[in-house]
Structure formats: C-alpha cells, structure tokens
C-alpha cells in the first residue's frame, strides 16, 4: 500500500489531499524465500558450468521477476552470488548469499536447466514445482559413466595429434598418455588435492611419457613436441577463457579478475610440471631436439575440417554434453579450424586467424543455439578447443628451459595472445549474433501468427 495524490473538481468534497491507494500485495515471506533460493541455485549451476557473470545476473533477475519479485539487485563474483529484493520504504529488504564452492562441467545439466529457465520465464511452471525440478536436476548423476569421459579425452588427444600433423602411432600414444593423465587427475581430485598440483602432475606425466618414448626409441622418428603439445591442449581445454574475457568486456571486473587468476595459476602449474620434467631430462642426458617450427595447424584444409570436428565432438562428450549437441559441437569445431586454415593459407598472422575463426564460431553459436535447443556455451567452447595454442606453448617452454633462449618468452606471449584472441573472438561473435537471433525469433512469431490468422474461425452461436 502506498499514498498517492488525487485531484478533485470540488475541494469541499475532497476528504484530504492524500488518499491511500491499494497496490499489489506483497508475497508472503515463505514464498519470497523460496523464490530467492530458487534464483540463487539457478545462478549457482550456471556459474559453476562456466557461464559469464552477465548471463548469470540476467537469469537470476528473470527468475525472480517471473515469480513476482521485481526490483531485485544481483551481485555476482567468481565464488558467490548475492541477491537483494527491495520491498519499499516500509519494509526491510531481503538479502541472501550463496557461495559457489565446486565447479563441474556438465553440459547436459546446463541444457536441462536452460529449458527449465525458459519455462519459468514463460510462466509455464509454478515456483514450488520449479524448485523441485531444479533439485532433481542438481542431484542427478552425469549422463555417462566416468570411463566414457576418459575415452573421450583420449579420443580428443588423438584428434589433436592428427591436427598438428602426427601419424597414427603418435595419435595412439597421445590417447594412452591422456587416459593415464585423466585417471591420475581423477584419483587426486577424490583426495581433494588442489587443482594447481593436479596440473603440475598432468604436465609432468605428459612430458615424461614423451621423453621416455624418445629416449627408448620405441617410436622411431618421434618428435616429443607433438606428444607434449597434444597433452597441453587437453589440459588447457578446461580453462574458462571465454568466461573471463566475457566478464571483462561486460564490466564484471572482479569476476574477470578471479577467473584470470585461476587460469594463470592452473597454467603456471602446467608449465611447472613440463619445465621440471624437461630439466630433469637434460640432467639425465636425454637430449631432445626441435626442428623448424611446425605450422599452427596442418596445411591440408580437408583434414583440418575432419580433425577439428572430431576434436570438438570428443571434447563435448568428455564434458557430458547431451547426445543431440555432439553433431553441433563437431560442426563448430570443423568450421572454426577450416576458417583458421583458409586464412593461414593467405598469409594472415596467427592471432588474426584465431580471432576471425573464433568470431565465426561465436556468431554461429549465438544464432543457432536456441533454435537447436543447445546452450551457446557448448558451441563456443567446443569450437574454440581445436585452436588452443598447445604447440606454441610447448615451443616457448623448450626455448626457455632447455635451449636457454630468451626468445621463448616472446613465444609464450604469442601463445597467450592467441588464447585471448580466441576468447575475445567468441565473445564478439556472440554479441554480433544476438540481434540476428532476436530478429529471427520475431520473424518466426510473425509467421506463426499469420498462419494462425488464416485458419477458419468457429461460427458464433446466435442467442435465442
């Protein structure tokens, strides 16, 4: 209830200058707490899956507004979500905080959650039913068994080996090493070992396997750089580069800083593991050599198209994407690598190739994700994975640690620039694709309305 000034033609009949006007009644406290907790849990699942802070904020506000809680204020950081609902001048606001303690990539859970959000916004489900369904979504296990994810990571490493010019034996070795790294990481994760040390162990295992195969000559002509670079791509693929750049661009600088620190720390752990292993190999007399730098990707565009698609498909499978999203992820990877390869053939520099290819992938994901009922995050991240600079990172590390060449620092800067170009290109593509997606949605609604208007109307009954 609030006061509003009323005007009267005859002041003598006016009971007063201010009259109480009945407004919309406020929800009861139990309903308010239910809706706020529902919105917080929805945002928690999105943030844990790698979504940007701007998307999480918009989703939380949309859920709260759909159930009668307008004027909500939402604050998202990398580890927490805070929501406050203003109830006017006569009542204190209600504020609640939820901490995001764990992060687990499950794109099937994210896809089901986005479907629930669409139903909430469309007013197709009540708040208690939505809360019960969200509880079911968060409690259900992964759609695939853990060994399926391990095989998918191994398949992704084999595809990356083909992508950088390796043969079948290199691909098989990369698959086996990646499977061992994944199982060891799973074991360390169960023992709650910090992720930094998990990255150190993963990088050390990949480099040790490469040096061991090279020293024993089990694979004649093996170049350790190929084997290590495939392992680096697999370990780098889980980093939320896209989310960090998106948060920085959209103004969520605290969240972007948190993501960037985590990415830098995990990358440092990976570099530490590889560097220690390479230095140990030199001390033990295992002298490896690096020939001329390989191209960022193989020069045969049809092979790029196939290898990039398979890489993205296995990445989506390892991230527990729904089955209907696997062909979409494969198409995103194929288009991204083919675009990169065609630009590279024209002599375009590496960073520009990466930025343009990622923009194409982000644009396609933003336009087609809603139509195909697949989260845009799946398309953008899966399409970016084949282009991650694993080879460039390894070469910079080798130059610094083994050859003692200071130019390795510039090589690492090139690798970091390529990764940032990929992430910023995906964000730019999504930004350019939003108006197109909105226009297509309006066109579909108009076409649906015109089809409905052309149907014969039922005859009216005449009254007796």
N, C-alpha and C positions, 0 to 999 in steps of 0.2 A: 504494500500500500504506500502511496506517496501523495503529496499535496500538489495541486495544480490550480492556477488562477482561472476563474470563469468570468466571463463578461455577461452582464445583464442589461437589457434595454431600460428597465425601470430600476433605479437604485433602491427604491423603497421596498421592492420585493426580493432584493438580494439579501440572503441570510448572512453573508460575510464575503470578504474579499477572497478568501481561500476556502476551497471545498475539498474534502477528501475524495479522491477518485480511486476506485478499486482497480488494481493492476493484476497481472498474472500472479498466481500464488506460487510461492517458493516450494520446491520439493522438500520432502521431509529429510531429516539427517541420514537415515539409513539408505535412502535412495542416492543421496549425494555421495556418501562414502563408497557405495557400490560402483557408481559411475566413475568416480575419480580413480578408484583402484583398477577398474577395467581399462581406463585410458592409459594409466601408468604401465600396466602389464603389456598392453599392445605396443607401447613405445619401447619397452624393455626388449621384447622379442625382435623388433626391427633394429634397434641399436646393436644388439648382440650379433645380428646377422650381417653387420657392416653397412647399414643404411646411413645416409647423411643426416646431420642434425636438423637441417631444414625440413627434410621429409618426415622425420620423427616428430618435429614440432607441429607440422601441419596435420599429421594423422591424429595426434593426441587432441588437438583443438577440435578437429572434425568429429571425433568420437564424443567428446564432452558436449559439443553443441548439439549433436544429434539427439542426445538424451536430456535436453533441457537445461544445460549448464553453459550459457553464453558468458562472454567477458572473462574467459579463463586466461591466465598468464602461465606460460610454459617456459621453463629454462632447462636446456639440455647441455650437459657436459659429457666428457668422454666416459665417465664412470657413474653418472647419476642423472635422474630426471626429476624435476620439481614442478608441481602444478599447484596453482592457487586460484580459487574461484571467489570472485568479488561478489558479495551479497548486498551491496548498497551501504548507505551510511548508518543504518540502524543495527546491522548485524556484522559480526566479525567475519573476515574471510576464512575460508577453509583451505589449508595448505597441507600438502602431502609430498613425501620424498621417497623415491625408490632407487636403490643402488644396483647397478649392473655389475655383478661380481664375476660372472663367467661369460665367455664368448664361444659360441659353437655355430659353425656354418652348416645350416640345414635348409636348403632352398625349397624342399618340399613343405616344410613347416612355414616358410615365408610365403609361399604361394597360397597355401590354405588360409593363412592369416589375412592376406590381401583380399581374398574372396569374402572373408568374414567382415572386413572393413567396408567393402562395397555394400554388403547387405545392411550394415549398421547405418551407413550414410543414406541409403535408400529407404530407411525406416521399414525394413522387412523383418526385423527381429527385435524382440524386447530385451531390455538390459539384463535381467536375470538369465535369460536363455543365452545371450551372447557371452556372459561371464562363464556359464557352464561349458559352452563350446570352446572358449579360449582355454579353460582349464584342461579340457580334453586334448587340445592341440599341443599344449606345452608338456603334457605328460606322456604323450605317445612316443614310442621309440623311433629310431631312424627307420626309414622305409627299406633300407638294405642292411645286410649284415656287414660287420666291420671288415671281413676279408674281401668283400666286394669293393669297398673303398680302397683297400690296399692294392688289389689288382688294377683298379682304375688309375691310381697314382703310378703304378708300374707301366701301364699302357701309355699314360701321358709322357713319361720319360722316354719310352721307346719312340713315340711320335716326334718328340723334340729332337732326338738323335737323328732321325731322318731329315728333320727340318734344317739342321745345321750341316748336313752333308755326310752323316755317318752311314755305314752299311748295316746289314742285318746283325752281324756279330756285335757291333757297338750298341745297337738298339737292344739286343738281348741282355748285354752286360749292364746297360743303364737301367733296364727294367728290374733286374735282380738286385742291383745295389739300392735302387729306390724302394723296393719292397722291404729290404732289410732296414733301411733308414726309417721307414714308416712304422714298422713293428717296434723298433727300439724307441722311437719317439712316443708311441702309444704306451709302452711299458713305463717310460719316465713320467709320462703325464699321469698315469694311475698313482704314481708315488709322489705326485704334486711337486715335481722338480720344476723350478722356474723356467719359463719359455726361453730365456736367454741361454741357459745351459743346454736346453734341448737343441737350439740352433747350433751351438758350438759342437755338440756331439754329431749332429747331422752333417755339418760341413766337414768335420774330421773323417767321418765314415766315407763320404763320397771321395774325398781326396786320397784317403788311404787305399781304397779299392783301385783307384786309377793308378797310383804309384805302384801298387802290388802287381797289377796286371802288366804294367810296363816293365818292371824290374824282372819278372819271371818270364817275360816274352810269351805268355800264353796266347796272346792275340798279336801275331806279327803285324807290324806297321801301326799299332795302336798309338793314337795321339791322346795323352792323358787329358788334354784340354777339352776334347769332345765329351769325355765321360764326366768330368767335373762340371762342365757348363750345363749339362742336362740336369744334374742333381741340383745345381743352383737355381735353375728355373723352377723346379718343383718346390723347393723350399721358399722361394720368393713369391710364389703364386698366391699364398695365403695372406699376404700383407695387404692391408686396406689402403692402397694408394689412392684409389678413386674416392673413397670417403674422405680422406684427409684433404685432398685438393678441393673437393666439393664444399667442405666445411669452410675452408679458407676463402673461397670465392663468394660464398653466400653470406659471409660476415660472422660466422661462428668461430672466432679465432681461438678461443680457449679450447674448444673441442678439437680444432685442427692441430693445435699445438700438442695436445695429448696424443692424438693419433700419430703425429710426426715423431714424437719422442719414442713411442713404441716401435714404429717402423725403423727408426735409426738404431734403437737398441737391439732389435732382432737381427737387423742386417749386420751390425757390429759383431754379434755372436757368430753369425755365419762366416764372416770374414776372419774372425779369430780362429775358428776351427780349421779353416782351409790354410791360413797362414802358418799356424803351428805345425800342421802336417807337412807342408812344403819345406819348411825349415828343417824339420826332423829328417825328411828325405835327403836333403842336401848333406846333413851331418852323417847320415848313414851311407852316403856315397851313391844314392840314386839320383843320377843327373838326367834330368829331362830337358828336352829342347822344345822350343816353339819356333815354327817356321813363319813364313809371312802370315799376316793376319787373315783369317777367314772372312768371307763376306758375312754380314749380319744374318742373312738367310741364304739358302741355296738359290742359284740363279734360274733354275727351271721353274717357271711360273705354275705349270700344271701340278708339279709335285708340291710346290708351296701350298696350292689350293687344297690338295688332299691332306697333306701332313698338318696344316693349320686346322682344318676341320676336325681331324681325329684328335688333335691335342685338346681343343676346346671341348669336344664331346666327352673325353675321359675326365677332364677337369670338372665338368658339370656332374658327371656320375660320381666322382670322388667327393663332391660337395653335397651329395644326396639331393640332387635336383629331380623333379618328377620326370617320368618317362617321356611325357609329351614335350618337355623342354629340351631334351637331348638333341633332336634334329635342329632346333632353333639355335642352340649353342654351337653346334657344328657349323651351321651356315654362317654365324657371326665370325667364328674363327677363320673359316675359309675366305670370306670376303675381306677380312682385315689383313690377312697375310698376302692375299693376291694383290690388294691395293698397295701394300708396302712394297711387294716385289716389282710391280709395274713402275712405281715411282723411282725405285732404286735403279732400274734399268735406264732411266732417263738421266741419271747422274745427280739426282736430288740427294742432299745430305741426309744423314741418318735421323737426326732429330725431326726434321720436317716430314720425312716419310712416316715416322711414328705418329706424329701429331695428326697428319691428314688421315691415316688409316684408322686411328682411334676415333676421330671425329665421325667418320663414316659409320663405324660400329655403334657409337653412341646415338647417332641420329636414327639409324635403323631400329635400335632397341627402343628408343622413346616412341617411335611411331607405331611399331608393330607389337609391342609388349602387351598392351591392353586388348588388342584385337585377338591375339593368340593366347590370352589369359596366362601370361608368363611374366614374372617380375622383371622389370627393366634391369635390375642389378645382376641377374643371371646372365643376360645377354651381354651387357657391357663388360663385366669382369671376365667372362669366358672368352669373349672376342679379343680381349687385351692380353691374355696369358701367353699365346704363342709368340708375342712380340717382346716379351721381357728380355732385357739385355744380359742374359747369362754368360754368353761368350765374352762380351766386353768386360764384364766384372772380373771374370777369371783372368783375362789377359792383364788387366791393371794390377791385380794381386800378384801375379807371377813376376811382372816387371819390378814391382817394389820389393818383394821378399827374396826372390831367387837371383834375378839379374842385377838387383841394386840400381835400377834405372829410375831416376826421378820422374821420367815421363809417365810412369804408371799412375801418378796422381792425376794427371790430365785425362788419362784413360778412364779412371774411376769417375771423374767429373762428367765425362761423356756418358757413362752408364747411368749416372744419377739424372742427367739431363734428359736422357731417353725415357727413363721411367716417369719423370714428371711430365714430359710431353705426352706420353700415353694417357696418364691420368687426366691431365687438363683437356686433352682432345676428347676423351669420353664425356667429360662434363659439358664441354662446349657443344658436342653433338646432341646431348640430351636437352640442353637449353634451346637449341635451334629446332628440335623436333617437337617440343611441347605445343607451339602454335599450330603446327601441322596436324598433330593428333587431336587438338581441340576442334580444328576445322573439320576434320573427318568425322568426329563424333556429332557435330551439329548437322553435317550433311546426312549422316545416317538417320538422325532423328527426323529430319525433314522428309526424307524418302519414306520412312516408316509412317509418318503422319499422312503423306499423300496417298499411300496405299490404303490406309485405314479409311480416309475420307471418300475413296472411290467405292467402298463397299455399300451395298444397298441397305438403307436404314429400315428397321422394322416399322410396320404400319401402326399408326396410332389408333387406339380404340375410341370410338365415339361414345360419349356418355348418353344414357337413356333418360 
